[in-house]
Amino acid sequence: MVDDKEIKELIDKIRGTTPEDKIKEGVNIIIKADAEKAKAKV
């Protein structure tokens, strides 16, 4: 029997680095882009 932690680690390795970090980077890029748009409107 393989435990859940091992399965999650394998999935992360297959995907590449930790997906959470990539999601955070993407969110930060979107936030910055929205901030630039807001500045342009003012």
N, C-alpha and C positions, 0 to 999 in steps of 0.2 A: 504493500500500500504506500502510495506517495502522499505526503501531507500537502496541505494547501499552500504553505509558505514556499515549498520547493517548486510547485506549479507556477506560482506568481513570479518567482525569480526567473524561471525558464521563459515565461511569456515576456518579461521585461528584456531579457537577453535577446530574444527573437526580434522584438520591436526596435531594439537599440537601447539607448540610455533610458533612464526613468521617464515615462511618459508625462508625469506630473510636471517635471521641469520644463518640458517642451510646451505644455499647455500654459504654464505661467508666463513663459517668454512670449507666446502668441497673444495672450491677454494683454501683457504690457505693451506690445507693439500696437494693438488695437486702441488702447487707452491713449497712447501718445498721438496716434493719428487723429483721434477724436478731438484731443486738446488742440492740435494744430488747426483743425477745421473751425473750432470755436473761436480761436484767436483771429482767424481770417475774417470771420463774420463781424467781429466787433469793430 
